[in-house]
Amino acid sequence: MENYLASPWVVIPTYNEAGNVRRMSAALMELDVPHLHLLFVDDASPDGTGQILDDLTEQYRPRLSVIHRTGPKGLGRAYVTGFQHVLEEGATSVVQMDCDFSHQPRDVPRLLESLQEVDLVIGSRYVKGGSVDPDWSLNRKALSSWANFYSRTILGLREVADTTAGFRAWKRQTLEGMGLERIQSQGYVFQVEMTYVASRLSYQIDEIPIFFPDRQVGESKMTIPVKLEAALRVWEVRWRHRGLTPQDRHSA
């Protein structure tokens, strides 16, 4: 077995996902991925998500664990907390994904398999073979495509088709070399910042096509104001990391 698959972890931030966490945990645990561990990072969900996760830790111990965060909240901070934790636990590769089944558990093995030759694999909606839910409205499709095109253009990320994607697999060495302390985004622009830093440091990035269905349970956190705020913060990301070069990688 390749070293990067010796201890794979999945990190999933949650906020008000009481209707999804049991099904997601079961679906991931059933995958044919040896030694797979799950870490949920819950931001004090008021709907009882945290208590359900506590119950699941008892059911799946020691392969499932949860971090209960009280602040500062935000997707980016939750992921950084989760990444740091699993690296301390010895993770050799890390998958990040949403809990609402827009990222499908069955694609996790594909991401990990594709990680063999590269440093980062992105589950992409915008490469050949990728797609989004056909029930999306034209406005939603247009806004999603525009946000992705906008961030790619501002940051010069022409080699990455889906810069805003949240379904990814990282090698341990990539996350360590990037330096998670560099990542400052709290919201959804976190995905763009991670892509940009990886690109500036010349890590090899690959994309595999995924189908991105709409969530079936719960409410989406990706509102239009959230998307617009993320677009504006792309300029901050460019300014913050514009000087990075491969020489700025952290050594192991």
Backbone as CSV, one residue per row, in Angstrom:
resi,resn,N_x,N_y,N_z,CA_x,CA_y,CA_z,C_x,C_y,C_z
1,MET,0.843,-1.203,0.000,0.000,0.000,0.000,0.874,1.247,0.000
2,GLU,0.506,2.209,-0.820,1.249,3.461,-0.869,1.149,4.180,0.476
3,ASN,2.210,4.879,0.819,2.276,5.526,2.128,1.138,6.513,2.344
4,TYR,0.738,7.235,1.281,-0.298,8.247,1.460,-1.660,7.644,1.788
5,LEU,-1.808,6.340,1.588,-3.060,5.658,1.933,-2.966,4.885,3.246
6,ALA,-1.847,5.018,3.935,-1.682,4.270,5.178,-2.677,4.703,6.244
7,SER,-2.998,6.003,6.262,-3.936,6.515,7.268,-4.745,7.666,6.668
8,PRO,-5.735,7.350,5.819,-6.562,8.409,5.223,-7.647,8.880,6.184
9,TRP,-7.884,10.175,6.211,-8.924,10.778,7.037,-9.856,11.594,6.152
10,VAL,-11.110,11.674,6.559,-12.086,12.587,5.958,-12.454,13.636,6.997
11,VAL,-12.355,14.912,6.621,-12.717,16.016,7.508,-13.988,16.677,6.979
12,ILE,-15.003,16.778,7.846,-16.301,17.315,7.442,-16.763,18.361,8.456
13,PRO,-16.803,19.646,8.073,-17.396,20.658,8.961,-18.920,20.514,8.961
14,THR,-19.538,20.795,10.104,-20.997,20.721,10.176,-21.572,21.932,10.904
15,TYR,-22.733,22.350,10.425,-23.559,23.329,11.121,-25.002,23.043,10.726
16,ASN,-25.793,22.612,11.694,-27.192,22.253,11.450,-27.330,21.162,10.375
17,GLU,-26.664,20.053,10.607,-26.737,18.920,9.677,-27.286,17.678,10.385
18,ALA,-28.210,17.889,11.322,-28.768,16.762,12.076,-29.438,15.733,11.164
19,GLY,-29.968,16.182,10.052,-30.642,15.271,9.130,-29.706,14.495,8.230
20,ASN,-28.418,14.800,8.275,-27.477,14.174,7.338,-26.348,13.383,7.983
21,VAL,-25.964,13.728,9.232,-24.721,13.175,9.770,-24.762,11.653,9.951
22,ARG,-25.908,11.095,10.326,-25.970,9.639,10.488,-25.785,8.937,9.146
23,ARG,-26.505,9.400,8.129,-26.398,8.771,6.809,-25.005,8.955,6.224
24,MET,-24.432,10.140,6.405,-23.095,10.388,5.872,-22.068,9.492,6.552
25,SER,-22.144,9.387,7.872,-21.206,8.531,8.601,-21.307,7.092,8.128
26,ALA,-22.521,6.583,7.997,-22.719,5.199,7.570,-22.186,4.977,6.158
27,ALA,-22.467,5.932,5.263,-22.020,5.781,3.873,-20.499,5.764,3.777
28,LEU,-19.827,6.597,4.544,-18.368,6.632,4.505,-17.762,5.396,5.154
29,MET,-18.358,4.945,6.236,-17.842,3.766,6.914,-17.973,2.504,6.061
30,GLU,-18.917,2.498,5.149,-19.133,1.329,4.299,-18.193,1.284,3.100
31,LEU,-17.417,2.344,2.868,-16.518,2.380,1.718,-15.395,1.360,1.875
32,ASP,-14.941,0.863,0.737,-13.820,-0.067,0.723,-12.511,0.724,0.711
33,VAL,-12.274,1.423,1.819,-11.048,2.206,1.997,-10.446,1.785,3.335
34,PRO,-9.441,0.934,3.329,-8.863,0.468,4.595,-8.343,1.616,5.455
35,HIS,-8.554,1.493,6.755,-8.006,2.427,7.746,-8.619,3.833,7.674
36,LEU,-9.749,3.980,6.987,-10.367,5.298,6.868,-10.904,5.756,8.218
37,HIS,-10.599,7.008,8.581,-11.111,7.644,9.787,-11.879,8.907,9.405
38,LEU,-12.860,9.257,10.231,-13.678,10.442,9.994,-13.521,11.420,11.150
39,LEU,-13.428,12.700,10.797,-13.463,13.767,11.804,-14.518,14.783,11.406
40,PHE,-15.501,14.976,12.277,-16.491,16.031,12.096,-16.094,17.222,12.963
41,VAL,-16.244,18.415,12.417,-15.938,19.643,13.155,-17.225,20.447,13.219
42,ASP,-17.858,20.448,14.375,-19.174,21.070,14.509,-19.073,22.436,15.169
43,ASP,-19.719,23.421,14.551,-19.707,24.793,15.064,-20.925,25.072,15.934
44,ALA,-21.057,24.310,17.023,-22.128,24.525,18.006,-23.508,24.599,17.341
45,SER,-23.816,23.600,16.520,-25.105,23.578,15.819,-26.266,23.575,16.801
46,PRO,-27.218,24.488,16.645,-28.358,24.522,17.568,-29.405,23.444,17.308
47,ASP,-29.253,22.674,16.209,-30.266,21.665,15.881,-29.956,20.281,16.453
48,GLY,-28.914,20.185,17.282,-28.590,18.899,17.898,-27.582,18.070,17.139
49,THR,-26.974,18.633,16.087,-25.971,17.894,15.320,-24.854,17.391,16.227
50,GLY,-24.402,18.238,17.143,-23.294,17.864,18.020,-23.595,16.645,18.870
51,GLN,-24.804,16.556,19.416,-25.169,15.403,20.245,-25.227,14.126,19.411
52,ILE,-25.757,14.242,18.208,-25.792,13.071,17.329,-24.372,12.595,17.035
53,LEU,-23.470,13.527,16.806,-22.079,13.164,16.532,-21.431,12.506,17.746
54,ASP,-21.767,12.974,18.933,-21.255,12.318,20.144,-21.726,10.863,20.201
55,ASP,-22.984,10.637,19.838,-23.507,9.265,19.814,-22.776,8.425,18.768
56,LEU,-22.479,9.028,17.629,-21.797,8.306,16.553,-20.359,7.958,16.926
57,THR,-19.723,8.787,17.733,-18.365,8.453,18.160,-18.367,7.165,18.990
58,GLU,-19.421,6.967,19.773,-19.534,5.735,20.537,-19.793,4.544,19.620
59,GLN,-20.600,4.761,18.593,-20.952,3.683,17.672,-19.755,3.244,16.825
60,TYR,-18.948,4.205,16.372,-17.875,3.899,15.422,-16.477,4.033,16.016
61,ARG,-16.379,4.189,17.322,-15.076,4.321,17.951,-14.143,3.164,17.553
62,PRO,-12.862,3.414,17.219,-12.150,4.700,17.269,-12.052,5.381,15.915
63,ARG,-12.881,4.969,14.942,-12.721,5.468,13.568,-13.448,6.781,13.324
64,LEU,-14.273,7.230,14.250,-14.990,8.495,14.083,-14.779,9.352,15.320
65,SER,-14.511,10.614,15.109,-14.345,11.551,16.218,-14.961,12.892,15.839
66,VAL,-15.145,13.747,16.844,-15.779,15.051,16.625,-15.065,16.106,17.446
67,ILE,-14.940,17.283,16.864,-14.464,18.472,17.579,-15.642,19.430,17.687
68,HIS,-15.939,19.903,18.889,-17.001,20.884,19.104,-16.348,22.261,19.243
69,ARG,-16.600,23.124,18.280,-16.000,24.455,18.306,-17.010,25.468,18.824
70,THR,-16.515,26.423,19.572,-17.380,27.497,20.067,-17.024,28.841,19.434
71,GLY,-15.938,28.906,18.709,-15.601,30.145,18.021,-14.111,30.361,17.925
72,PRO,-13.659,31.294,17.025,-14.508,31.963,16.026,-14.991,30.976,14.977
73,LYS,-16.230,31.133,14.545,-16.838,30.182,13.636,-16.515,30.534,12.185
74,GLY,-16.905,29.636,11.290,-16.672,29.843,9.871,-16.084,28.594,9.237
75,LEU,-16.410,28.383,7.962,-15.987,27.189,7.247,-14.471,27.055,7.219
76,GLY,-13.790,28.152,6.901,-12.338,28.097,6.792,-11.668,27.725,8.093
77,ARG,-12.101,28.354,9.180,-11.504,28.055,10.491,-11.798,26.612,10.905
78,ALA,-12.999,26.125,10.571,-13.340,24.749,10.906,-12.422,23.779,10.175
79,TYR,-12.171,24.035,8.900,-11.298,23.149,8.141,-9.865,23.193,8.663
80,VAL,-9.357,24.374,8.938,-7.986,24.466,9.442,-7.851,23.714,10.770
81,THR,-8.839,23.905,11.660,-8.836,23.160,12.925,-8.835,21.661,12.666
82,GLY,-9.678,21.219,11.737,-9.756,19.798,11.420,-8.480,19.256,10.801
83,PHE,-7.919,20.001,9.857,-6.675,19.564,9.224,-5.548,19.435,10.254
84,GLN,-5.424,20.437,11.104,-4.367,20.393,12.113,-4.534,19.187,13.031
85,HIS,-5.773,18.901,13.395,-6.034,17.779,14.300,-5.652,16.449,13.651
86,VAL,-6.094,16.216,12.413,-5.825,14.907,11.804,-4.347,14.739,11.467
87,LEU,-3.656,15.832,11.159,-2.214,15.731,10.947,-1.520,15.317,12.237
88,GLU,-1.974,15.872,13.359,-1.419,15.471,14.653,-1.713,13.998,14.957
89,GLU,-2.824,13.492,14.410,-3.200,12.099,14.618,-2.486,11.154,13.655
90,GLY,-1.677,11.707,12.753,-0.899,10.861,11.852,-1.502,10.635,10.486
91,ALA,-2.470,11.453,10.076,-3.074,11.296,8.751,-2.008,11.365,7.660
92,THR,-2.091,10.452,6.694,-1.188,10.482,5.543,-1.849,11.107,4.324
93,SER,-3.167,11.164,4.331,-3.922,11.874,3.296,-5.223,12.355,3.916
94,VAL,-5.769,13.443,3.371,-6.949,14.071,3.964,-7.943,14.428,2.866
95,VAL,-9.157,13.931,2.999,-10.259,14.318,2.114,-11.117,15.344,2.838
96,GLN,-11.482,16.402,2.149,-12.424,17.383,2.700,-13.706,17.326,1.894
97,MET,-14.852,17.418,2.578,-16.126,17.335,1.873,-17.248,17.909,2.727
98,ASP,-18.373,18.211,2.068,-19.564,18.682,2.751,-20.363,17.502,3.297
99,CYS,-21.278,17.810,4.194,-22.092,16.777,4.830,-23.469,16.625,4.190
100,ASP,-23.775,17.411,3.166,-25.135,17.446,2.641,-25.358,16.537,1.433
101,PHE,-24.358,15.696,1.113,-24.419,14.756,-0.002,-24.330,15.422,-1.369
102,SER,-24.029,16.711,-1.426,-23.666,17.295,-2.706,-22.294,16.770,-3.129
103,HIS,-21.483,16.392,-2.149,-20.268,15.615,-2.385,-20.611,14.169,-2.033
104,GLN,-20.535,13.285,-2.996,-21.024,11.928,-2.814,-19.937,11.012,-2.255
105,PRO,-20.238,10.301,-1.173,-19.241,9.431,-0.550,-18.595,8.446,-1.522
106,ARG,-19.340,7.968,-2.504,-18.787,6.978,-3.432,-17.608,7.524,-4.232
107,ASP,-17.454,8.857,-4.276,-16.339,9.450,-5.009,-15.063,9.540,-4.182
108,VAL,-15.144,9.300,-2.884,-13.957,9.392,-2.029,-12.850,8.449,-2.491
109,PRO,-13.129,7.174,-2.791,-12.057,6.305,-3.280,-11.429,6.803,-4.579
110,ARG,-12.223,7.411,-5.444,-11.680,7.949,-6.702,-10.707,9.089,-6.422
111,LEU,-11.060,9.954,-5.483,-10.163,11.051,-5.134,-8.843,10.513,-4.585
112,LEU,-8.930,9.553,-3.678,-7.727,9.000,-3.066,-6.870,8.256,-4.094
113,GLU,-7.518,7.533,-4.988,-6.770,6.819,-6.021,-6.021,7.795,-6.928
114,SER,-6.663,8.901,-7.270,-6.040,9.882,-8.153,-4.922,10.649,-7.474
115,LEU,-4.864,10.593,-6.141,-3.856,11.330,-5.385,-2.473,10.698,-5.514
116,GLN,-2.391,9.513,-6.081,-1.127,8.787,-6.124,-0.023,9.579,-6.824
117,GLU,-0.358,10.258,-7.910,0.662,10.910,-8.730,0.767,12.415,-8.518
118,VAL,-0.113,12.993,-7.699,-0.135,14.449,-7.550,-0.200,14.816,-6.073
119,ASP,-0.239,16.130,-5.807,-0.249,16.625,-4.435,-1.646,16.982,-3.928
120,LEU,-2.520,17.322,-4.863,-3.891,17.731,-4.546,-4.806,17.268,-5.660
121,VAL,-5.925,16.644,-5.300,-6.941,16.259,-6.277,-8.233,16.990,-5.950
122,ILE,-8.825,17.605,-6.959,-10.069,18.349,-6.804,-11.196,17.607,-7.516
123,GLY,-12.297,17.364,-6.810,-13.504,16.855,-7.444,-14.196,18.004,-8.146
124,SER,-14.158,17.988,-9.465,-14.503,19.184,-10.251,-15.831,19.051,-10.979
125,ARG,-16.588,20.141,-10.919,-17.830,20.247,-11.681,-17.590,20.730,-13.098
126,TYR,-16.406,21.298,-13.358,-16.188,22.052,-14.588,-15.134,21.473,-15.509
127,VAL,-14.664,20.243,-15.235,-13.853,19.544,-16.224,-14.763,18.629,-17.033
128,LYS,-14.249,18.097,-18.126,-15.046,17.217,-18.975,-15.559,16.043,-18.167
129,GLY,-16.859,15.826,-18.218,-17.487,14.753,-17.467,-18.106,15.205,-16.162
130,GLY,-17.752,16.397,-15.686,-18.330,16.934,-14.467,-19.656,17.630,-14.753
131,SER,-20.516,17.717,-13.739,-21.822,18.348,-13.946,-22.435,18.725,-12.611
132,VAL,-23.477,19.555,-12.686,-24.231,19.952,-11.502,-25.659,19.451,-11.650
133,ASP,-26.419,19.573,-10.575,-27.796,19.099,-10.557,-28.592,19.740,-11.699
134,PRO,-29.266,18.935,-12.519,-30.035,19.501,-13.631,-31.200,20.369,-13.183
135,ASP,-31.581,20.266,-11.906,-32.681,21.076,-11.396,-32.247,22.471,-10.971
136,TRP,-30.931,22.734,-11.001,-30.480,24.092,-10.701,-31.118,25.074,-11.680
137,SER,-31.497,26.244,-11.166,-32.030,27.283,-12.039,-30.919,27.857,-12.904
138,LEU,-31.295,28.515,-13.986,-30.298,29.144,-14.849,-29.515,30.208,-14.094
139,ASN,-30.197,30.933,-13.190,-29.510,31.957,-12.399,-28.452,31.339,-11.495
140,ARG,-28.792,30.218,-10.868,-27.830,29.577,-9.969,-26.631,29.042,-10.751
141,LYS,-26.894,28.424,-11.897,-25.799,27.926,-12.723,-24.903,29.072,-13.183
142,ALA,-25.537,30.176,-13.588,-24.765,31.311,-14.076,-23.922,31.922,-12.960
143,LEU,-24.502,32.040,-11.751,-23.767,32.636,-10.638,-22.589,31.756,-10.233
144,SER,-22.799,30.450,-10.207,-21.726,29.534,-9.851,-20.599,29.597,-10.871
145,SER,-20.949,29.572,-12.149,-19.933,29.641,-13.199,-19.189,30.969,-13.166
146,TRP,-19.935,32.053,-12.915,-19.292,33.369,-12.870,-18.329,33.466,-11.699
147,ALA,-18.721,32.976,-10.532,-17.854,33.040,-9.356,-16.558,32.280,-9.599
148,ASN,-16.674,31.141,-10.257,-15.487,30.345,-10.547,-14.594,31.038,-11.573
149,PHE,-15.209,31.554,-12.652,-14.450,32.278,-13.678,-13.784,33.521,-13.081
150,TYR,-14.504,34.216,-12.226,-13.991,35.440,-11.605,-12.740,35.152,-10.786
151,SER,-12.807,34.136,-9.916,-11.658,33.833,-9.068,-10.485,33.328,-9.892
152,ARG,-10.744,32.524,-10.907,-9.661,32.039,-11.770,-8.965,33.195,-12.461
153,THR,-9.750,34.159,-12.925,-9.188,35.287,-13.669,-8.376,36.202,-12.758
154,ILE,-8.940,36.567,-11.611,-8.255,37.477,-10.695,-6.936,36.878,-10.209
155,LEU,-6.928,35.580,-9.958,-5.757,34.928,-9.380,-4.866,34.257,-10.421
156,GLY,-5.270,34.293,-11.675,-4.453,33.681,-12.714,-4.376,32.171,-12.623
157,LEU,-5.450,31.551,-12.141,-5.456,30.099,-11.932,-6.024,29.383,-13.160
158,ARG,-5.375,29.545,-14.274,-5.900,28.972,-15.509,-5.748,27.459,-15.572
159,GLU,-4.845,26.912,-14.739,-4.633,25.463,-14.778,-5.664,24.707,-13.948
160,VAL,-6.523,25.432,-13.204,-7.546,24.801,-12.363,-8.917,25.232,-12.866
161,ALA,-9.766,24.269,-13.205,-11.085,24.589,-13.751,-12.096,24.934,-12.669
162,ASP,-11.970,24.323,-11.488,-12.964,24.507,-10.421,-12.262,24.981,-9.152
163,THR,-11.982,26.278,-9.098,-11.220,26.837,-7.970,-12.039,26.916,-6.692
164,THR,-13.362,26.925,-6.807,-14.224,27.080,-5.635,-14.722,25.742,-5.093
165,ALA,-14.283,24.643,-5.682,-14.747,23.317,-5.258,-14.346,23.033,-3.820
166,GLY,-15.215,22.314,-3.105,-14.937,21.971,-1.718,-14.699,20.498,-1.483
167,PHE,-14.647,19.703,-2.567,-14.447,18.260,-2.469,-13.038,17.964,-2.960
168,ARG,-12.117,17.652,-2.026,-10.706,17.564,-2.384,-10.011,16.478,-1.570
169,ALA,-8.875,16.028,-2.103,-7.993,15.116,-1.368,-6.585,15.700,-1.381
170,TRP,-5.972,15.736,-0.207,-4.635,16.316,-0.025,-3.679,15.262,0.507
171,LYS,-2.464,15.273,0.026,-1.423,14.517,0.693,-0.983,15.279,1.935
172,ARG,-0.567,14.533,2.934,-0.079,15.141,4.173,1.027,16.158,3.886
173,GLN,1.961,15.774,3.029,3.107,16.643,2.748,2.677,17.963,2.116
174,THR,1.565,17.944,1.388,1.075,19.172,0.759,0.568,20.149,1.812
175,LEU,-0.274,19.667,2.714,-0.815,20.537,3.759,0.299,21.064,4.666
176,GLU,1.260,20.197,4.990,2.368,20.640,5.828,3.223,21.670,5.106
177,GLY,3.486,21.430,3.838,4.337,22.344,3.089,3.688,23.688,2.822
178,MET,2.350,23.698,2.690,1.644,24.957,2.454,1.708,25.863,3.675
179,GLY,1.658,25.254,4.871,1.628,26.051,6.091,0.229,26.554,6.366
180,LEU,-0.537,25.798,7.152,-1.928,26.158,7.406,-2.067,27.481,8.142
181,GLU,-1.005,27.911,8.810,-1.067,29.210,9.494,-1.153,30.362,8.497
182,ARG,-0.832,30.102,7.229,-0.952,31.135,6.187,-2.411,31.402,5.809
183,ILE,-3.268,30.416,6.029,-4.648,30.484,5.551,-5.492,31.267,6.552
184,GLN,-6.065,32.375,6.110,-6.776,33.272,7.016,-8.269,33.376,6.737
185,SER,-8.731,32.851,5.630,-10.145,32.993,5.267,-11.038,32.221,6.223
186,GLN,-12.143,32.835,6.610,-13.090,32.179,7.507,-14.277,31.597,6.759
187,GLY,-14.656,32.213,5.639,-15.840,31.771,4.915,-15.507,30.912,3.717
188,TYR,-16.383,30.952,2.710,-16.268,30.065,1.562,-15.093,30.405,0.652
189,VAL,-14.533,31.604,0.772,-13.350,31.926,-0.023,-12.154,31.093,0.432
190,PHE,-12.281,30.396,1.552,-11.252,29.464,2.007,-10.834,28.512,0.889
191,GLN,-11.814,27.985,0.128,-11.484,27.044,-0.938,-10.581,27.699,-1.975
192,VAL,-10.887,28.941,-2.321,-10.086,29.665,-3.303,-8.691,29.933,-2.754
193,GLU,-8.609,30.335,-1.497,-7.303,30.630,-0.902,-6.419,29.383,-0.882
194,MET,-6.979,28.246,-0.520,-6.189,27.018,-0.503,-5.701,26.657,-1.907
195,THR,-6.549,26.841,-2.900,-6.149,26.566,-4.280,-5.020,27.486,-4.715
196,TYR,-5.156,28.757,-4.390,-4.170,29.752,-4.816,-2.814,29.499,-4.160
197,VAL,-2.816,29.215,-2.867,-1.554,28.961,-2.170,-0.886,27.707,-2.731
198,ALA,-1.664,26.650,-2.955,-1.092,25.432,-3.531,-0.490,25.704,-4.902
199,SER,-1.172,26.516,-5.701,-0.670,26.852,-7.026,0.589,27.709,-6.955
200,ARG,0.592,28.727,-6.103,1.763,29.604,-5.976,2.992,28.821,-5.530
201,LEU,2.778,27.778,-4.723,3.890,26.966,-4.236,4.236,25.822,-5.188
202,SER,3.560,25.812,-6.350,3.842,24.847,-7.433,3.577,23.402,-7.042
203,TYR,2.550,23.177,-6.231,2.131,21.812,-5.989,1.347,21.316,-7.206
204,GLN,1.487,20.032,-7.499,0.834,19.471,-8.665,-0.633,19.188,-8.342
205,ILE,-1.526,19.750,-9.156,-2.962,19.666,-8.926,-3.624,18.920,-10.075
206,ASP,-4.505,17.993,-9.742,-5.282,17.283,-10.745,-6.758,17.449,-10.414
207,GLU,-7.604,17.312,-11.421,-9.049,17.387,-11.232,-9.702,16.151,-11.836
208,ILE,-10.681,15.604,-11.125,-11.474,14.503,-11.660,-12.931,14.952,-11.698
209,PRO,-13.681,14.506,-12.675,-15.070,14.966,-12.795,-15.969,14.349,-11.735
210,ILE,-16.874,15.159,-11.203,-17.894,14.665,-10.280,-19.252,15.209,-10.700
211,PHE,-20.291,14.527,-10.289,-21.652,15.049,-10.366,-21.971,15.703,-9.043
212,PHE,-22.471,16.932,-9.089,-22.733,17.731,-7.894,-24.237,17.904,-7.728
213,PRO,-24.908,16.972,-7.015,-26.355,17.106,-6.829,-26.691,18.144,-5.770
214,ASP,-27.935,18.590,-5.779,-28.385,19.518,-4.753,-28.642,18.745,-3.462
215,ARG,-28.527,19.447,-2.325,-28.832,18.794,-1.050,-30.304,18.413,-0.999
216,GLN,-30.598,17.310,-0.306,-31.965,16.835,-0.156,-32.537,17.140,1.219
217,VAL,-31.674,17.291,2.228,-32.112,17.527,3.605,-31.413,18.756,4.142
218,GLY,-32.157,19.654,4.805,-31.568,20.845,5.388,-31.501,21.995,4.399
219,GLU,-30.964,23.113,4.886,-30.906,24.329,4.082,-29.470,24.670,3.714
220,SER,-29.290,25.145,2.489,-27.966,25.527,2.021,-27.478,26.776,2.747
221,LYS,-26.184,26.803,3.058,-25.577,28.002,3.651,-25.027,28.925,2.581
222,MET,-25.005,28.472,1.316,-24.410,29.248,0.239,-25.462,30.180,-0.382
223,THR,-25.714,31.286,0.309,-26.664,32.277,-0.184,-25.969,33.240,-1.142
224,ILE,-26.748,34.036,-1.856,-26.162,35.004,-2.787,-25.264,36.006,-2.068
225,PRO,-25.675,36.593,-0.918,-24.757,37.499,-0.211,-23.444,36.828,0.179
226,VAL,-23.509,35.557,0.582,-22.281,34.828,0.938,-21.381,34.699,-0.281
227,LYS,-21.961,34.391,-1.440,-21.171,34.251,-2.663,-20.550,35.587,-3.070
228,LEU,-21.299,36.656,-2.941,-20.774,37.963,-3.320,-19.641,38.403,-2.396
229,GLU,-19.796,38.117,-1.090,-18.722,38.443,-0.151,-17.457,37.660,-0.488
230,ALA,-17.640,36.372,-0.829,-16.486,35.544,-1.180,-15.777,36.108,-2.415
231,ALA,-16.553,36.572,-3.385,-15.950,37.132,-4.599,-15.108,38.359,-4.279
232,LEU,-15.598,39.221,-3.412,-14.841,40.419,-3.050,-13.545,40.062,-2.320
233,ARG,-13.584,39.015,-1.521,-12.410,38.637,-0.741,-11.334,37.945,-1.582
234,VAL,-11.654,37.600,-2.822,-10.628,37.049,-3.708,-9.476,38.027,-3.865
235,TRP,-9.772,39.336,-3.886,-8.715,40.342,-4.004,-7.796,40.305,-2.783
236,GLU,-8.363,40.082,-1.600,-7.538,39.964,-0.398,-6.597,38.768,-0.504
237,VAL,-7.122,37.660,-1.020,-6.312,36.459,-1.177,-5.143,36.734,-2.121
238,ARG,-5.416,37.415,-3.222,-4.340,37.726,-4.178,-3.272,38.595,-3.521
239,TRP,-3.683,39.626,-2.809,-2.733,40.539,-2.185,-1.906,39.822,-1.112
240,ARG,-2.558,38.962,-0.345,-1.904,38.293,0.785,-0.811,37.333,0.327
241,HIS,-1.050,36.652,-0.791,-0.148,35.559,-1.184,0.567,35.802,-2.514
242,ARG,0.482,37.003,-3.046,1.017,37.265,-4.385,2.517,37.005,-4.491
243,GLY,3.239,37.085,-3.370,4.688,36.933,-3.403,5.191,35.528,-3.154
244,LEU,4.293,34.578,-2.927,4.729,33.210,-2.624,5.402,32.568,-3.830
245,THR,6.446,31.819,-3.568,7.134,31.038,-4.590,7.377,29.630,-4.036
246,PRO,7.761,28.690,-4.890,8.026,27.321,-4.394,9.071,27.287,-3.271
247,GLN,9.947,28.262,-3.222,10.948,28.320,-2.160,10.344,28.590,-0.785
248,ASP,9.066,29.013,-0.781,8.385,29.316,0.486,7.668,28.106,1.069
249,ARG,7.807,26.947,0.442,7.236,25.744,1.056,7.908,25.493,2.404
250,HIS,7.093,25.025,3.342,7.671,24.620,4.629,8.315,23.246,4.464
251,SER,9.469,23.057,5.040,10.129,21.762,5.004,9.529,20.846,6.044
252,ALA,9.542,19.553,5.741,8.959,18.569,6.667,9.825,18.431,7.907
